[in-house]
Each structure stands twice: as C-alpha cells, then as structure tokens.
Amino acid sequence: MKRLSLAEALREGITEEMERDDSVFCIGEDIGITGGFGGAFTVTLDLEKKFRDRMLDTPISELGFTGIAVGAAIMGMRPIADMQYSDFLFLAMDQLVNTAAKMRYMSGGTVSVPMVMRAPVGATGRGSQHAQNMERYFIGVPGLKVVAVSNAYDAKGILKAAVRNDNPVMMFEHKLLYGSKGARAEIGAIDSSSDIPDEDYTVPLDKAAVCREGTDCTVLGWLLMLHRSKAAAAALESKGKSVEVIDVRSLSPFDYETIGKSIEKTGRAVIVEEGAKTGGVGAELAAGITERFAGDLMAPVMRIASADVPPPFSPILEDAYRPEVDRIIEGIEETLEF
C-alpha cells in the first residue's frame, strides 16, 4: 500500500494501463512536454519519459484532438483524452455527442468507441469560462457513460475500468481534489488522497458508494460537494442527527439500487451539487428518486446547488455562489423537520 494524491493515483493508473495495453495512448494539450507541468494539473507529469510516442501533444484545437481520439477508438485504439478545463468540452460537442455517443447504435453494435475523456471541473478563482461543472450537459446523452471521482482510490480504479470499457466514458475530476503540488497547487484544496494497493484493481463505472452510514437522512453528493456533505454530516452528529452520505460516482447511469436502499432506511433525500440548480444533475436525480421511491419519502427531495448565474471570479462571490458546509447543514436540518 502507498498513499497517493488523486493526481498521483490517476498518473499511476494511466501508466499501468499503457504498460498493460499497447493500444492505450494519451492525447491533449501540454500533456507530454519535457519539463512541463504534465497537463494543467500534473496528472501526466513525466509520462513522456517512458511513453514518448504515446503522449500526443496537440495544438489548441479541442474539436480536432477529440476527433482524433474518436477516430482512433473506432479503429481499435484506446485513447485517454485530456481536456485542460471541462468548459472547453463545448468546443468538442459534435465529436462527443454526434459521433462517439452514437456510433455503436448507428452501426447496429458493430462499431465501438472505447475512449476516455478526462476533464477538470469546479470554481477555483479562474472566472466564468474556466469554472463550470460540465457533467450536467452529458448525463442525458444516450451512449455516454459519465463518472465523477472524489478520492484517489476511486480515481485510479474508475480510470482503469473506463479504459477497459468498450464505450465512451466522460470522467470528471475536481481541481480542488487533485492534490497537485508546486506551481499547480490550488488555494483551498481538500485532501482526497487514499491508500492505494500494489495489486491491480478496478472500480465499477455504474456503482455509488456509501461513505458514511446514518439513519435520519440520505445526502447524495459527488466531487467537491461530497467532501462538504461529509463535513456537514459530521457537524450534525454532534447535534444527535444521523446522516448517511453517498458518493454518487456514476452520474450516467445512476445507481438507484444503492440510493434506494438508503432512502428506504432514512425516508429523506438531500442532493448537493456544485453546478447551477436549474436543469442540473440534481434535478434528474430528484425526479428519478421521486418516481421510484415516493412511498418511502417522508419529505420532499431537497436540492442544494449553486446559484443560477455564471461562476464568479471574485473569491468572496465564489464562496457565496457555491454551497458551503453551513448551507448544506441548513438544508439537511430543514428536511429533517418534515
């Protein structure tokens, strides 16, 4: 066992998959420059020393390198594409939504697109065009699997499972959880490091995880909001409230089996997300919970999310925009009053 940050765990996972399978390669902007950062958040640091011919640095053309990844996947390769900021996925939407997601269906199952698209999300003082939570835009696209990783153990295991999967996988990571060091260290970062086993392992792409057990209320979060939800649950424990916290992890498909078992026990559900509330992941998840488990609910499903405005640049406004621990506590307490 060894203790790794989320970025280090992803790097180790990529290394192991490239060693295991010669068809795996990485593609993106600034991911393999000698002496560089290893991408925007150090995930691919120094990989070019070992895999020079399989670390493909590209021009600033997100549509272009995504198209290369899709084409390579169709032809039997297994690309790991690196989007510097998830906001730039808008520039590659046609390749992802109209080609990668649809080719298996349009070909009657004869063509697969085994590619992974990694993308960092979240507000970190970079302004509205480098701070969005883009997972909301992909959960309703048939043919795409969508995952979000909140700790280093899951990051490595889910990445490895995604590389081996024969479908396109969108993998979202939060900038404040990477544990990047030096010039890429983030103000306000949260420790999401984990003990990583030496042996090979994967984590399923379609399963949620109960990270804290409780009996009074189920709180569903992912990425940064999972950590803030856990902090809120710990604070409420001192008030005699027992809160179960679930890392949703799989955003498409949702793991309603795990979620449902928790709601059957607690009778209440609170969903916490960093993206804007209207049309968000929480909206779809709340609808799905209500359709399936209305008879178990003792209170309406509550959504706690960011304001319906672009992410602000000002640190003070950013803190007000995004759910903090106190707001999550208030939401849970309001739900418990029903």
VMD Tcl script that draws the C-alpha trace (Angstrom):
set ca {
  {0.00 0.00 0.00}
  {1.05 3.57 -0.60}
  {-0.58 6.94 -0.01}
  {-1.23 8.87 -3.22}
  {-2.97 12.10 -4.10}
  {-5.76 11.98 -6.67}
  {-3.45 13.31 -9.39}
  {-0.76 10.77 -8.49}
  {-3.31 7.94 -8.48}
  {-4.55 8.93 -11.93}
  {-0.97 9.07 -13.18}
  {-0.27 5.60 -11.82}
  {-3.48 4.29 -13.37}
  {-2.60 5.71 -16.76}
  {0.92 4.27 -16.51}
  {-0.34 0.80 -15.65}
  {-2.90 0.78 -18.45}
  {-0.31 1.92 -21.00}
  {2.05 -0.79 -19.80}
  {-0.71 -3.40 -19.96}
  {-2.09 -2.50 -23.39}
  {-0.10 -1.02 -26.28}
  {-3.30 0.37 -27.79}
  {-3.70 2.86 -24.93}
  {-2.36 6.36 -25.56}
  {-2.90 9.88 -24.21}
  {-3.84 12.91 -26.27}
  {-4.36 16.55 -25.33}
  {-2.78 19.94 -24.86}
  {0.53 20.25 -22.96}
  {0.32 16.72 -21.53}
  {3.77 15.50 -22.50}
  {6.13 18.49 -22.68}
  {9.54 17.72 -21.22}
  {9.98 19.96 -18.19}
  {6.31 20.94 -18.30}
  {3.55 20.61 -15.73}
  {2.11 17.35 -17.04}
  {-1.14 18.86 -18.20}
  {-2.96 21.61 -16.37}
  {-2.95 19.73 -13.04}
  {0.16 17.46 -13.17}
  {-1.70 14.21 -13.90}
  {0.58 13.26 -16.80}
  {3.80 14.63 -15.29}
  {6.91 12.91 -16.73}
  {4.95 10.25 -18.60}
  {6.62 11.36 -21.82}
  {9.91 9.98 -20.45}
  {8.52 6.46 -20.63}
  {5.91 6.74 -23.37}
  {7.30 9.36 -25.72}
  {5.46 8.03 -28.78}
  {2.16 7.60 -26.94}
  {1.86 11.03 -25.28}
  {0.43 13.12 -28.10}
  {0.61 16.88 -27.53}
  {-1.80 18.75 -29.74}
  {-2.43 22.31 -30.88}
  {-5.15 24.27 -29.09}
  {-7.95 22.61 -31.02}
  {-10.36 20.72 -28.78}
  {-12.61 19.68 -31.65}
  {-9.55 18.45 -33.55}
  {-7.92 16.27 -30.91}
  {-11.28 14.91 -29.74}
  {-11.96 13.88 -33.33}
  {-8.58 12.16 -33.48}
  {-9.40 10.29 -30.26}
  {-12.82 9.22 -31.55}
  {-11.36 8.04 -34.85}
  {-8.54 6.18 -33.18}
  {-11.02 4.45 -30.85}
  {-13.19 3.38 -33.77}
  {-10.07 1.86 -35.38}
  {-9.22 -0.19 -32.29}
  {-7.06 2.09 -30.15}
  {-7.96 3.11 -26.58}
  {-7.28 6.84 -26.22}
  {-7.30 8.80 -22.96}
  {-8.08 12.38 -23.94}
  {-7.21 15.25 -21.60}
  {-9.37 18.38 -21.71}
  {-7.47 21.11 -19.87}
  {-10.67 22.64 -18.49}
  {-14.06 21.00 -18.79}
  {-15.52 24.27 -20.11}
  {-13.67 23.60 -23.37}
  {-15.81 20.50 -23.94}
  {-18.30 22.82 -25.63}
  {-15.79 23.06 -28.48}
  {-15.81 19.28 -28.93}
  {-19.55 18.63 -28.55}
  {-20.12 17.45 -32.12}
  {-17.47 14.74 -31.88}
  {-18.61 13.60 -28.44}
  {-22.39 13.76 -28.80}
  {-22.95 13.13 -32.51}
  {-20.14 10.65 -33.16}
  {-18.67 8.98 -30.05}
  {-22.02 8.51 -28.32}
  {-23.93 7.29 -31.38}
  {-21.61 5.08 -33.43}
  {-22.40 1.81 -31.64}
  {-26.15 2.42 -32.04}
  {-25.92 3.58 -35.66}
  {-23.77 0.59 -36.63}
  {-26.00 -2.00 -35.02}
  {-23.32 -2.78 -32.46}
  {-20.56 -3.46 -34.98}
  {-18.55 -0.30 -34.14}
  {-17.40 0.64 -30.63}
  {-15.70 3.78 -29.37}
  {-13.54 2.77 -26.36}
  {-12.25 6.20 -25.36}
  {-11.97 8.12 -22.10}
  {-12.39 11.89 -21.91}
  {-10.95 13.33 -18.69}
  {-12.00 16.85 -17.68}
  {-11.48 19.01 -14.55}
  {-14.44 20.95 -13.17}
  {-15.24 23.45 -10.42}
  {-14.79 27.06 -9.42}
  {-11.22 27.87 -8.36}
  {-10.83 31.62 -8.89}
  {-10.44 31.37 -12.66}
  {-13.63 33.09 -13.76}
  {-16.75 32.02 -15.58}
  {-15.13 30.30 -18.58}
  {-12.82 28.04 -16.55}
  {-15.08 27.08 -13.64}
  {-18.22 25.31 -14.82}
  {-19.43 21.89 -13.72}
  {-19.94 20.36 -17.12}
  {-21.23 16.95 -16.04}
  {-24.82 18.26 -16.33}
  {-24.52 18.51 -20.11}
  {-23.68 14.84 -20.69}
  {-25.87 12.78 -18.36}
  {-28.77 12.90 -20.83}
  {-26.75 11.77 -23.85}
  {-27.53 8.11 -24.67}
  {-24.34 6.17 -25.40}
  {-22.09 8.04 -22.97}
  {-21.09 6.80 -19.53}
  {-20.49 9.65 -17.08}
  {-18.45 9.28 -13.87}
  {-17.15 11.68 -11.23}
  {-14.29 10.81 -8.86}
  {-13.93 12.15 -5.33}
  {-10.89 10.32 -3.93}
  {-7.64 8.85 -5.16}
  {-8.63 5.19 -4.76}
  {-11.74 5.62 -6.89}
  {-9.91 7.83 -9.38}
  {-7.39 5.13 -10.22}
  {-9.88 2.26 -10.20}
  {-12.52 4.06 -12.24}
  {-9.95 5.28 -14.76}
  {-8.70 1.73 -15.30}
  {-12.26 0.42 -15.67}
  {-13.04 3.23 -18.13}
  {-10.00 2.45 -20.29}
  {-11.05 -1.21 -20.49}
  {-14.68 -0.41 -21.27}
  {-15.81 -0.53 -24.89}
  {-17.97 2.59 -24.59}
  {-17.01 6.28 -24.47}
  {-16.61 7.41 -20.85}
  {-16.71 11.02 -19.65}
  {-14.63 11.24 -16.46}
  {-14.94 14.40 -14.37}
  {-12.41 15.43 -11.72}
  {-12.39 18.47 -9.42}
  {-9.50 20.91 -9.43}
  {-9.54 21.24 -5.63}
  {-9.19 17.48 -5.16}
  {-6.14 16.75 -7.32}
  {-3.53 17.43 -4.64}
  {-1.28 19.00 -7.27}
  {1.94 20.48 -5.92}
  {4.33 23.30 -6.69}
  {3.21 25.79 -9.30}
  {-0.06 23.89 -9.80}
  {-1.12 23.81 -6.13}
  {-4.66 25.11 -5.61}
  {-5.77 27.53 -2.91}
  {-8.49 25.87 -0.86}
  {-7.55 22.34 -1.92}
  {-9.00 19.39 0.01}
  {-7.04 16.25 0.81}
  {-8.59 13.45 -1.25}
  {-5.58 11.14 -1.04}
  {-6.07 7.41 -0.44}
  {-4.14 4.29 0.40}
  {-3.59 2.58 -2.96}
  {-2.94 -1.19 -3.10}
  {0.01 -2.50 -5.06}
  {-2.09 -5.07 -6.91}
  {-4.24 -4.31 -9.94}
  {-7.84 -3.29 -9.23}
  {-10.78 -1.56 -10.87}
  {-13.86 0.25 -9.54}
  {-17.21 -0.31 -11.30}
  {-18.41 2.51 -13.54}
  {-22.06 2.15 -12.51}
  {-21.99 1.97 -8.70}
  {-22.47 4.56 -5.97}
  {-20.68 4.18 -2.63}
  {-21.96 4.68 0.91}
  {-19.17 6.63 2.59}
  {-20.89 7.40 5.89}
  {-23.78 5.42 7.36}
  {-26.79 7.06 9.02}
  {-30.47 6.62 9.74}
  {-32.15 10.05 9.60}
  {-31.39 11.42 6.14}
  {-29.60 10.42 2.92}
  {-27.28 13.02 1.42}
  {-26.10 12.48 -2.16}
  {-23.01 14.29 -3.42}
  {-20.06 13.92 -5.77}
  {-16.72 15.61 -6.37}
  {-16.11 18.56 -4.00}
  {-19.68 18.54 -2.70}
  {-19.22 15.01 -1.38}
  {-16.49 16.26 0.94}
  {-18.58 19.20 2.10}
  {-21.54 16.88 2.65}
  {-19.39 14.62 4.82}
  {-18.30 17.65 6.84}
  {-21.93 18.68 7.29}
  {-22.87 15.17 8.41}
  {-20.05 15.16 10.95}
  {-21.20 18.52 12.33}
  {-24.79 17.30 12.64}
  {-23.68 14.20 14.51}
  {-22.81 16.44 17.45}
  {-26.47 17.54 17.43}
  {-27.69 13.96 17.56}
  {-28.54 13.73 13.84}
  {-27.54 10.61 11.94}
  {-26.83 11.42 8.27}
  {-25.96 8.85 5.61}
  {-23.67 10.20 2.87}
  {-23.45 8.59 -0.56}
  {-20.84 9.31 -3.22}
  {-22.98 9.11 -6.36}
  {-19.87 8.48 -8.53}
  {-21.84 7.19 -11.52}
  {-23.86 10.06 -12.99}
  {-24.99 8.08 -16.02}
  {-26.35 5.60 -15.23}
  {-27.39 6.41 -11.64}
  {-27.11 3.55 -9.18}
  {-30.70 3.61 -7.96}
  {-30.26 0.28 -6.16}
  {-27.76 1.70 -3.65}
  {-29.59 5.03 -3.45}
  {-32.95 3.34 -2.97}
  {-31.76 1.10 -0.13}
  {-30.57 4.18 1.72}
  {-33.80 6.13 1.19}
  {-35.88 3.15 2.30}
  {-33.96 3.35 5.57}
  {-33.88 7.13 6.11}
  {-37.03 8.35 4.34}
  {-35.33 11.58 3.28}
  {-33.01 12.67 0.48}
  {-30.86 15.77 0.02}
  {-28.85 16.23 -3.19}
  {-25.83 18.54 -3.14}
  {-24.17 19.68 -6.35}
  {-21.81 22.45 -7.36}
  {-23.46 23.13 -10.70}
  {-26.38 25.51 -11.12}
  {-29.69 24.25 -9.76}
  {-31.92 24.64 -12.81}
  {-31.59 21.70 -15.18}
  {-28.77 20.19 -13.16}
  {-27.77 16.65 -12.29}
  {-29.72 17.04 -9.06}
  {-32.93 17.76 -10.98}
  {-32.73 14.47 -12.87}
  {-31.69 12.55 -9.79}
  {-34.53 14.05 -7.73}
  {-37.04 13.11 -10.43}
  {-35.72 9.56 -10.57}
  {-35.85 9.19 -6.79}
  {-39.42 10.51 -6.64}
  {-40.58 8.19 -9.42}
  {-39.04 5.12 -7.79}
  {-39.22 5.74 -4.04}
  {-42.10 8.17 -3.41}
  {-43.67 5.71 -0.99}
  {-40.57 5.74 1.19}
  {-40.14 9.52 1.32}
  {-41.25 11.37 4.44}
  {-40.20 14.74 2.99}
  {-39.75 16.26 -0.47}
  {-36.39 15.65 -2.09}
  {-34.25 18.73 -1.44}
  {-31.70 20.08 -3.92}
  {-28.82 22.27 -2.73}
  {-26.85 23.78 -5.60}
  {-25.03 26.85 -6.83}
  {-26.90 29.96 -7.91}
  {-28.27 30.17 -11.45}
  {-25.54 32.58 -12.54}
  {-22.16 32.09 -14.24}
  {-19.39 31.20 -11.76}
  {-17.96 34.49 -10.45}
  {-14.29 35.46 -10.45}
  {-14.28 37.24 -7.07}
  {-13.32 34.85 -4.25}
  {-15.96 36.38 -1.99}
  {-18.69 35.95 -4.60}
  {-17.42 32.47 -5.42}
  {-17.88 31.42 -1.80}
  {-21.41 32.84 -1.82}
  {-22.22 31.21 -5.16}
  {-21.24 27.64 -4.31}
  {-22.76 25.54 -1.47}
  {-20.70 25.77 1.71}
  {-20.93 23.42 4.67}
  {-23.25 25.74 6.62}
  {-25.76 25.87 3.76}
  {-25.72 22.08 3.48}
  {-26.35 21.77 7.23}
  {-29.30 24.17 6.97}
  {-30.77 22.17 4.10}
  {-30.46 18.87 5.94}
  {-32.00 20.36 9.08}
  {-34.91 21.76 7.08}
  {-35.53 18.35 5.55}
  {-35.40 16.69 8.97}
  {-38.18 18.99 10.18}
  {-40.75 17.27 7.90}
}
mol new
graphics top color blue
foreach p $ca { graphics top sphere $p radius 0.5 }
foreach p [lrange $ca 0 end-1] q [lrange $ca 1 end] { graphics top cylinder $p $q radius 0.2 }
display resetview
